[in-house]
Amino acid sequence: MLTDVRRALAVFAHPDDVDFGCAATIAGWVDEGIEVAYLLVTHGEAGGFDDTPREQIPRLREAEQRAAAAAVGVDRVDFLTGYADGTLTPGTGLRRDITAAIRRFRPDRVLTTSPLRRWEQLVGPGHPDHLAVGEATTCAVYPDARNRYAFPELLDEGLEPWVVREIWYSAGPAPDHAVDVTDRLAAKIAAMRAHHSQTAHLDVPAWVMEQLGRTAQEAGLPPGRLAEAYTVLRTG
């Protein structure tokens, strides 16, 4: 892992994706002094489990995401416009917008969903929006963000090339790095509870303990520990 990270950008498809997978890890980064920002591609308008009018969902879920971010110490939460929940593809438009965000924030580390499908767990990690954002973000990290000839109009906006040095993938197959987040349990639960429209039907503490306990066990951590797991790559 890089030891001199100052800024990290988390890029995810929907409000709550980052918190289900990574909230406790991010709380740890913030505690270490890393400045973390979120970029959400959609407002999650296709989500929800009750009869809340559909036109209210985007505003509701944006507010939930901002509250969840605050629970782990993240102040900057940006949303893209023009992308519909459930229809994402890793096209050049999405790559351009993520590239612009990377050049604007200039992170050392990018966190996103894995573009690789997990055949043993289709629900959740296999959502096509998650895979699309993981692929588009990977392309934005390399080659787009560092290549001044990719999307040259960004130069006219004052967005100079930027090299992301490390990328973390969440929810992919065969993760190779587990983060012990036992001491950030309260922050994880608070972040997930902030997404009330998505988690009201869950026993959030029990879900967190079960999921993160299993991850820790699979990673070989001692009994009673909790973990979130990733595939981590240096980008050259």
C-alpha positions in Angstrom: 0.0 0.0 0.0 1.1 3.6 -0.6 2.1 5.2 2.6 2.0 8.8 1.5 -1.6 9.2 0.3 -3.0 12.7 0.8 -6.3 12.4 -1.2 -8.6 9.6 -2.2 -11.6 9.7 -4.5 -14.4 7.1 -4.2 -16.3 6.6 -7.5 -19.6 4.6 -7.3 -22.8 4.1 -9.2 -25.4 4.7 -6.6 -25.9 6.3 -3.2 -25.2 3.6 -0.5 -22.7 1.6 -2.7 -19.7 3.1 -1.0 -21.2 2.6 2.5 -22.2 -1.1 2.0 -18.7 -1.9 0.9 -16.3 0.6 2.2 -17.6 3.0 4.9 -15.4 1.7 7.7 -12.3 1.7 5.6 -13.0 5.3 4.6 -13.5 6.3 8.3 -10.1 4.9 8.9 -8.5 6.9 6.1 -10.1 10.1 7.4 -8.7 9.3 10.9 -5.3 9.0 9.3 -5.6 12.5 7.8 -6.5 11.5 4.2 -8.9 13.9 2.4 -11.6 11.8 0.9 -14.2 12.8 -1.7 -17.1 10.9 -3.2 -18.3 10.9 -6.8 -21.7 9.3 -7.4 -22.7 8.6 -11.0 -26.5 8.4 -10.4 -29.0 9.5 -7.7 -30.2 5.9 -7.3 -33.7 6.7 -8.6 -34.4 3.0 -9.3 -33.8 2.0 -5.7 -36.1 1.7 -2.7 -38.6 -0.7 -1.1 -41.7 1.4 -0.2 -44.3 3.5 -2.0 -42.3 6.8 -1.8 -43.2 8.7 -5.0 -40.5 8.1 -7.6 -40.0 11.8 -8.2 -38.9 12.2 -4.6 -36.3 9.5 -4.6 -33.3 11.3 -6.2 -33.4 14.2 -3.7 -34.0 11.8 -0.8 -31.1 9.5 -1.7 -28.8 12.5 -2.3 -29.5 13.7 1.2 -29.0 10.2 2.6 -25.6 9.9 0.9 -24.5 13.3 2.3 -25.5 12.2 5.8 -23.7 8.9 5.4 -20.6 10.6 4.2 -20.7 12.9 7.2 -20.9 9.9 9.5 -17.4 8.8 8.4 -16.0 12.3 8.1 -16.3 13.0 4.4 -17.4 16.5 3.5 -17.2 16.5 -0.3 -19.9 14.5 -2.2 -20.4 15.2 -5.9 -23.1 13.8 -8.2 -22.9 13.5 -12.0 -26.0 14.4 -14.0 -27.4 12.8 -17.1 -26.9 9.2 -16.1 -30.0 7.0 -15.2 -29.9 4.4 -12.5 -30.0 0.9 -14.1 -28.7 1.9 -17.5 -25.0 2.7 -17.1 -22.4 1.6 -19.6 -18.7 2.3 -19.6 -18.9 4.6 -22.6 -16.7 7.6 -23.5 -19.1 10.1 -21.9 -18.9 8.5 -18.5 -15.1 8.0 -18.9 -14.8 11.7 -19.7 -16.8 12.8 -16.7 -14.9 10.6 -14.3 -11.6 11.8 -15.9 -12.7 15.4 -15.2 -13.4 14.5 -11.6 -10.0 12.9 -11.2 -8.2 15.8 -12.7 -10.2 18.2 -10.6 -9.6 16.5 -7.2 -6.2 15.1 -8.1 -6.3 12.0 -5.8 -3.4 9.7 -5.1 -5.8 6.8 -4.6 -9.1 5.9 -6.4 -11.6 3.5 -4.8 -14.3 2.0 -7.0 -16.3 -1.2 -7.6 -14.5 -4.0 -9.4 -15.3 -4.3 -13.1 -15.0 -8.1 -12.8 -18.1 -10.2 -12.2 -18.4 -12.5 -9.2 -20.3 -15.5 -10.5 -20.8 -16.9 -7.0 -22.6 -13.7 -5.9 -24.7 -12.3 -8.7 -26.8 -10.0 -6.5 -25.0 -6.9 -5.3 -21.5 -7.1 -6.8 -23.0 -8.3 -10.2 -25.2 -5.2 -10.7 -24.4 -4.0 -14.2 -24.2 -0.4 -13.0 -21.4 -1.4 -10.6 -19.5 -3.3 -13.3 -19.9 -0.3 -15.7 -18.6 2.2 -13.2 -15.7 0.0 -12.3 -14.7 -0.3 -15.9 -15.2 3.4 -16.8 -13.2 4.4 -13.7 -10.4 2.0 -14.6 -10.2 3.6 -18.0 -10.3 7.1 -16.5 -7.4 6.2 -14.2 -5.5 4.7 -17.2 -5.1 6.0 -19.7 -7.5 9.0 -19.8 -6.7 11.1 -16.7 -2.9 11.1 -17.4 -3.1 11.5 -21.2 -3.4 15.2 -22.2 -4.6 14.1 -25.6 -7.6 12.2 -24.2 -10.6 14.5 -24.0 -8.6 17.6 -25.0 -11.5 19.8 -24.2 -10.7 19.3 -20.5 -7.5 21.3 -21.0 -9.7 24.2 -22.0 -11.4 23.9 -18.6 -8.1 24.1 -16.9 -8.0 20.4 -16.0 -4.4 19.3 -16.5 -3.4 15.6 -16.7 -3.1 13.7 -13.4 -1.6 10.3 -12.5 -3.5 8.3 -10.0 -0.9 6.1 -8.3 -3.1 3.4 -6.7 -6.6 2.0 -7.3 -8.7 0.0 -4.8 -11.4 -2.3 -6.1 -14.4 -3.3 -3.9 -16.7 -6.3 -4.3 -14.5 -8.1 -6.8 -13.5 -11.7 -6.9 -10.5 -13.0 -4.9 -9.6 -9.8 -2.9 -6.0 -9.6 -1.9 -6.0 -7.0 0.9 -8.2 -7.0 4.0 -8.6 -3.9 6.2 -9.2 -4.5 9.9 -12.1 -2.1 10.6 -13.2 -3.5 14.0 -12.6 -0.1 15.6 -14.8 1.7 13.0 -17.9 -0.5 13.6 -19.9 2.4 14.9 -19.1 4.6 11.9 -20.0 1.8 9.5 -23.4 1.3 11.2 -24.1 5.0 11.3 -23.3 5.4 7.6 -25.5 2.5 6.6 -28.4 3.6 8.8 -28.3 7.0 7.1 -29.5 5.3 3.9 -32.9 4.7 5.5 -34.7 4.2 2.2 -32.4 1.3 1.5 -31.7 -0.2 4.9 -34.9 0.3 7.0 -35.8 -3.4 6.3 -32.4 -4.6 7.6 -31.1 -5.3 11.1 -28.1 -3.1 10.2 -25.8 -4.0 13.2 -26.5 -7.8 12.7 -25.9 -7.5 8.9 -22.6 -5.6 9.4 -21.3 -8.0 12.0 -22.2 -11.0 9.9 -20.7 -9.7 6.6 -17.6 -8.1 8.0 -17.0 -11.0 10.4 -17.1 -13.4 7.5 -14.7 -11.2 5.5 -12.3 -11.1 8.4 -12.4 -14.9 8.9 -11.8 -15.5 5.2 -8.8 -13.1 5.4 -7.3 -15.1 8.3 -7.8 -12.4 11.0 -8.2 -13.5 14.6 -11.7 -14.4 15.9 -13.9 -11.4 16.8 -12.3 -9.0 14.2 -14.1 -7.3 11.4 -12.8 -6.5 7.9 -13.5 -5.0 4.5 -11.6 -6.5 1.6 -10.2 -5.1 -1.7 -8.1 -5.8 -4.7 -5.3 -3.2 -4.6 -3.2 -2.2 -7.6 -0.4 0.2 -8.2 -1.0 2.0 -11.4 2.6 2.5 -12.5 
